[in-house]
Amino acid sequence: KRIFYVCLFYYSPTALFRVSVIQPHYSAEYGSNVTMGCRFPTDNSLNLTQLNIFWQQKLSDEAKEVYKLQNGREDLSGQHRHFQGRATLLYEELKKGYCMLHITHLKITDAGRYLCVVNYHEADHKYIDLKIEAPYKRINIQERKEDDDHILTCQAEGYPLADVLCLKSTSLLTLVFSYLSSEQLLLNDY
């Protein structure tokens, strides 16, 4: 007596289409550029007219459209003004299954969570976090004397606001701080 087993395998394209992130967290410097990416499965004959890609910045109180590729064509009609002229997709990477978003001239307000949606017959999405840094690079120090007082002025640009510590061992030092908030300057950089 022989017993035959029949095995059936169910193929579902939905189960195989998965978007993955190249890296979940990115960090970039204010004023520089960043390229963030997702990977999606593709065959050797990617049909761009069937490809839809959507990038969005997710904020606590709103969402901003960063970039959209609709049926293989760039569609910037809904792009948030904050990203106009700064956000592009690297087309040469699409055939390899990479959805690479390139943002230039980074601003502090570019920091946050980004949603990458890829639809190619089926759809999937992933989130990527972007951190923007504006390190203090140069500190200008000036000292001058007014009557019996010595005035020390320190000036620097960076984000977030730095802690300032002044020490003088021989006498009581009175500190008066005034900030021209570089944070406000950076945040209001439209």
Residue, then its C-alpha position, 0 to 999 in steps of 0.5 A: k500500500r502506498i500513501f500519497y500526500v498532496c501538498l497545496f501551496y497558496y500564493s498570495p501577492t499581498a503576503l509577499f509585498r512588504v515595504s521595509v526601511i533602509q534605516p528607521h532613524y536618520s540624523a542630519e544637520y540644519g542646512s544640509n541634505v538628507t536621503m531617506g529610503c524604503r525598499f519594496p519588492t520588484d521584478n525585473s520588469l518594473n512597470l512605472t505606470q503601475l507604481n504609486i509612491f507617497w511620502q508624508q510628514k506626520l506631525s502631532d496636529e497635522a500631516k504634510e504631503v512631501y512627495k507623490l508619484q502617481n502612476g509613475r509620474e510626479d504629482l506635486s499638486g498637493q505638496h505642502r509649500h514647506f517642501q516645494g523645490r526641496a523634496t525629490l524622488l531618486y528615479e534611478e533607484l526605483k528599478k532596483g526597488y528603492c524609494m529614496l526621498h531626497i530633501t535639500h536645505l534642511k530646516i528645523t521643522d523638517a524633523g519628525r516622523y515620515l510615512c512612506v507608502v508604496n503601491y505596486h499592485e499591492a500596498d504597504h507602508k513604513y515610518i522613518d524618523l528624522k532628527i535635525e541638529a544645528p550644533y554650535k560651531r563658533i562662539n564669539i566672545q567679546e569683553r569690554k569695560e564700562d565704568d567699573d563693570h566688565i561686560l562679557t558678550c558671548q554669541a553663537e548660533g545653534y539649536p537647541l538653546a545651550d546652557v551657559l555657565c560663567l565662573k569667576s573665582t575671585s569675586l561675585l559675578t552677576l550674570v545678565f542674559s539676553y537671547l536673540s533666539s536662534e531657535q526662533l530664527l531657525l524655526n521661522d526659516y520658511 
